[in-house]
Amino acid sequence: MAYRGRDGHDQPPSTPLSHDNPEIVPKHGAHNICMVSDFFYPNMGGVESHIYQLSQCLIERGHKVIIATHAYGDRKGIRYLTKGLKVYYLPLKVMYNQSTATTLFHSLPLLRYIFVRERITIIHSHSSFSAMAHDALFHAKTMGLHTVFTDHSLFGFADVSSVLTNKLLTVSLCDTNHIICVSYTSKENTVLRAALNPEIVSVIPNAVDPTDFTPDPVRRQDSITIVVVSRLVYRKGNEMIAAVTLHRLFFFSL
């Protein structure tokens, strides 16, 4: 179970990723992995691209990867992407901001069918905002499957939305095998919000592949070009862009 050491008593972390159950031991070290999130293409965002790129890398390493998300307009059923990446677009009702409405049990028949049909060994859920991600963690544990959760965002502790999300996260992650955060600040935030043992939380920082953004040397000028790779929303720190830009321009002008 999750860490609850606020009273000074250490408690064991969640069960590590092991192969104690002989029914889910993969052959030749390869896993069947199911990525679950409300956020995937054709919706655009950091979580969507993260899931896609991670899936492609895991396929290159010999694992089988599928993705489960909700339907987007006419995009329903099963679709295939690059390298045979299989995507299930499930007929679940969207409640708000591309996140599905959940009663916890309405998604059980669909997700369980996918897990059994695809012989899934690891469930990898993404984003605290995703109701499907929380549902998948719950259903996976009832089926004895290993679970991983990646948290992509920072949350507060005072407003109503953050309080409710943090309580939900505490319940969802109490028996998750491992948690991944995209920065060390995100790890501290998640550990505090969900009362987790830091030992079961890893940090895999987000990164930009510079080979995809190589400038044309012919068009290079003496001026300084600052590129911001982010959505222009408050929680991404867009209010700091102007201040940082002015500071760097002043520094290089000396």
C-alpha positions as CSV (number, residue, x, y, z in Angstrom):
1,M,0.0,0.0,0.0
2,A,1.0,3.6,-0.2
3,Y,3.2,5.5,2.2
4,R,1.5,7.1,5.2
5,G,4.4,8.2,7.3
6,R,3.1,11.5,8.6
7,D,3.1,10.1,12.2
8,G,6.7,9.1,11.9
9,H,6.1,5.4,11.3
10,D,7.5,4.0,8.1
11,Q,5.3,1.7,6.1
12,P,6.2,-0.4,3.1
13,P,5.7,1.0,-0.4
14,S,3.4,-0.5,-3.0
15,T,4.4,-3.9,-4.5
16,P,7.3,-3.6,-6.9
17,L,7.1,-4.7,-10.5
18,S,7.7,-8.4,-10.2
19,H,6.5,-11.6,-11.8
20,D,5.0,-13.4,-8.9
21,N,1.9,-14.3,-10.8
22,P,2.8,-17.0,-13.3
23,E,-0.2,-16.2,-15.5
24,I,1.2,-12.7,-16.4
25,V,4.9,-13.6,-16.9
26,P,5.8,-12.4,-20.4
27,K,7.8,-14.5,-22.8
28,H,11.4,-13.6,-23.7
29,G,11.2,-10.5,-21.5
30,A,8.6,-8.7,-23.7
31,H,5.5,-7.1,-22.2
32,N,2.0,-6.4,-23.5
33,I,1.4,-2.8,-22.4
34,C,-1.8,-0.9,-22.5
35,M,-1.6,2.9,-22.4
36,V,-4.8,4.4,-21.0
37,S,-5.8,8.1,-21.0
38,D,-8.6,10.3,-22.1
39,F,-6.1,12.4,-24.0
40,F,-4.8,11.1,-27.3
41,Y,-4.7,12.0,-31.0
42,P,-6.5,13.7,-32.8
43,N,-6.6,15.9,-29.6
44,M,-3.3,17.8,-29.4
45,G,-1.2,18.4,-26.4
46,G,1.9,17.3,-24.4
47,V,0.2,14.2,-22.9
48,E,-0.9,13.0,-26.3
49,S,2.5,13.3,-27.9
50,H,4.2,11.8,-24.9
51,I,2.0,8.7,-25.1
52,Y,2.6,8.3,-28.8
53,Q,6.4,8.7,-28.7
54,L,6.7,6.5,-25.6
55,S,4.6,3.8,-27.4
56,Q,6.8,4.0,-30.5
57,C,10.0,3.6,-28.4
58,L,8.6,0.6,-26.5
59,I,7.6,-1.1,-29.8
60,E,11.2,-0.6,-31.0
61,R,12.4,-2.4,-27.9
62,G,10.2,-5.4,-28.8
63,H,7.2,-4.8,-26.6
64,K,3.6,-5.0,-27.7
65,V,1.8,-1.7,-27.1
66,I,-1.8,-0.7,-27.5
67,I,-3.7,2.5,-26.5
68,A,-7.1,2.9,-25.0
69,T,-8.9,6.2,-25.1
70,H,-12.4,7.6,-25.7
71,A,-13.9,8.3,-29.1
72,Y,-13.3,11.6,-30.8
73,G,-16.2,12.5,-33.1
74,D,-16.3,10.0,-35.9
75,R,-13.1,8.3,-34.8
76,K,-14.5,5.2,-33.1
77,G,-13.5,1.6,-32.9
78,I,-10.0,0.4,-33.7
79,R,-7.4,2.4,-35.6
80,Y,-3.7,1.6,-36.4
81,L,-0.9,4.1,-36.4
82,T,2.8,3.9,-37.2
83,K,4.6,0.6,-36.6
84,G,1.3,-1.1,-36.0
85,L,0.3,0.8,-32.9
86,K,-3.2,-0.2,-32.1
87,V,-5.6,2.3,-30.7
88,Y,-9.0,1.6,-29.2
89,Y,-11.4,4.6,-29.4
90,L,-14.1,3.6,-26.9
91,P,-17.7,4.9,-26.9
92,L,-17.5,6.7,-23.6
93,K,-19.3,10.0,-22.8
94,V,-17.1,13.1,-22.5
95,M,-17.9,15.2,-19.5
96,Y,-15.5,18.2,-19.6
97,N,-12.4,19.2,-21.4
98,Q,-12.0,15.8,-23.2
99,S,-12.2,14.0,-19.9
100,T,-14.9,11.3,-19.7
101,A,-17.6,11.0,-17.1
102,T,-17.0,8.1,-14.7
103,T,-19.0,6.0,-12.3
104,L,-16.0,3.7,-12.1
105,F,-17.9,0.6,-13.2
106,H,-19.3,1.7,-16.5
107,S,-15.9,1.3,-18.2
108,L,-15.2,-2.1,-16.6
109,P,-16.7,-4.3,-19.4
110,L,-14.8,-2.5,-22.2
111,L,-11.5,-2.2,-20.4
112,R,-11.6,-5.8,-19.1
113,Y,-12.4,-7.1,-22.6
114,I,-9.4,-5.2,-24.0
115,F,-7.0,-6.4,-21.2
116,V,-8.0,-10.0,-21.7
117,R,-8.1,-10.0,-25.5
118,E,-4.7,-8.4,-25.8
119,R,-3.1,-10.4,-23.0
120,I,-2.0,-7.2,-21.2
121,T,0.7,-7.5,-18.5
122,I,1.2,-3.8,-17.6
123,I,-1.4,-1.0,-17.5
124,H,0.2,2.4,-17.9
125,S,-2.2,5.3,-17.1
126,H,-1.5,8.9,-17.9
127,S,-2.6,12.2,-16.4
128,S,-4.4,13.0,-13.1
129,F,-7.1,14.8,-15.2
130,S,-8.1,11.5,-16.9
131,A,-11.0,9.6,-15.5
132,M,-10.2,6.7,-17.8
133,A,-6.7,6.5,-16.3
134,H,-8.1,6.2,-12.8
135,D,-10.6,3.6,-13.9
136,A,-7.9,1.5,-15.6
137,L,-5.8,1.5,-12.4
138,F,-8.7,0.2,-10.4
139,H,-9.8,-2.5,-12.9
140,A,-6.2,-3.6,-13.4
141,K,-5.7,-4.3,-9.7
142,T,-8.9,-6.4,-9.6
143,M,-7.4,-8.5,-12.4
144,G,-4.0,-8.8,-10.7
145,L,-2.1,-6.8,-13.4
146,H,0.9,-4.6,-12.8
147,T,0.2,-0.8,-12.9
148,V,2.2,2.3,-13.7
149,F,1.0,5.9,-13.6
150,T,2.6,9.0,-15.1
151,D,1.7,12.4,-13.7
152,H,2.2,15.2,-16.2
153,S,1.0,18.3,-14.3
154,L,1.4,20.3,-11.2
155,F,-1.6,20.9,-8.8
156,G,-2.2,23.2,-5.9
157,F,-3.6,22.3,-2.5
158,A,-6.1,25.1,-1.7
159,D,-8.7,25.4,-4.4
160,V,-11.7,23.0,-4.6
161,S,-10.6,21.4,-7.9
162,S,-7.2,20.6,-6.5
163,V,-8.5,19.2,-3.3
164,L,-10.9,16.9,-5.0
165,T,-8.3,15.7,-7.6
166,N,-5.8,15.1,-4.9
167,K,-8.2,13.0,-2.9
168,L,-9.0,11.0,-6.0
169,L,-5.2,10.6,-6.7
170,T,-4.6,9.3,-3.2
171,V,-7.1,6.5,-3.7
172,S,-6.0,5.7,-7.2
173,L,-2.3,5.5,-6.4
174,C,-2.5,3.7,-3.0
175,D,-1.8,0.3,-4.7
176,T,-0.1,1.3,-7.9
177,N,3.2,-0.4,-8.5
178,H,5.2,2.6,-9.7
179,I,4.7,6.2,-10.5
180,I,6.6,8.4,-13.0
181,C,6.8,12.2,-13.0
182,V,8.2,14.4,-15.7
183,S,10.3,16.6,-13.4
184,Y,11.7,16.7,-9.9
185,T,9.3,19.5,-9.0
186,S,6.5,17.3,-10.3
187,K,7.7,14.4,-8.1
188,E,7.6,16.5,-5.0
189,N,4.2,17.8,-5.9
190,T,2.8,14.3,-6.5
191,V,4.3,12.8,-3.4
192,L,2.8,15.5,-1.2
193,R,-0.6,15.3,-3.0
194,A,-1.0,11.6,-2.9
195,A,0.9,10.8,0.4
196,L,3.3,8.5,-1.5
197,N,6.5,6.8,-0.6
198,P,9.1,8.7,-2.6
199,E,10.9,5.4,-3.3
200,I,8.2,4.3,-5.7
201,V,8.2,7.5,-7.7
202,S,10.7,8.0,-10.5
203,V,11.6,11.0,-12.6
204,I,11.9,10.8,-16.4
205,P,12.2,14.4,-17.6
206,N,10.4,15.6,-20.7
207,A,12.9,16.6,-23.5
208,V,13.0,18.1,-26.9
209,D,14.8,16.1,-29.6
210,P,17.2,18.7,-31.1
211,T,17.6,16.7,-34.3
212,D,13.9,17.6,-35.1
213,F,14.6,21.3,-34.7
214,T,17.9,21.9,-36.5
215,P,18.0,25.4,-37.9
216,D,19.0,26.2,-41.4
217,P,22.6,27.7,-41.2
218,V,22.0,29.7,-44.4
219,R,19.3,31.7,-42.7
220,R,21.3,32.3,-39.5
221,Q,21.6,35.9,-38.4
222,D,23.4,37.8,-35.7
223,S,20.1,38.4,-33.8
224,I,19.0,36.2,-30.9
225,T,16.0,33.9,-31.4
226,I,14.2,32.5,-28.3
227,V,11.9,29.5,-29.0
228,V,9.3,28.5,-26.4
229,V,8.0,25.0,-26.8
230,S,4.8,25.0,-24.7
231,R,1.2,25.8,-24.6
232,L,0.5,29.4,-23.6
233,V,-1.5,28.7,-20.4
234,Y,-0.9,30.0,-16.9
235,R,0.1,26.7,-15.3
236,K,2.9,26.3,-17.9
237,G,4.5,29.5,-16.7
238,N,3.6,31.7,-19.6
239,E,3.7,34.8,-17.4
240,M,7.4,34.3,-17.0
241,I,8.3,34.3,-20.7
242,A,8.4,38.1,-21.0
243,A,10.5,38.5,-17.8
244,V,13.0,35.8,-18.9
245,T,13.2,37.2,-22.4
246,L,14.1,40.7,-21.2
247,H,16.7,39.3,-18.8
248,R,18.4,37.2,-21.5
249,L,18.4,40.1,-24.0
250,F,20.0,42.4,-21.4
251,F,22.6,39.7,-20.6
252,F,23.6,39.2,-24.2
253,S,23.7,42.9,-24.9
254,L,26.5,43.5,-22.4
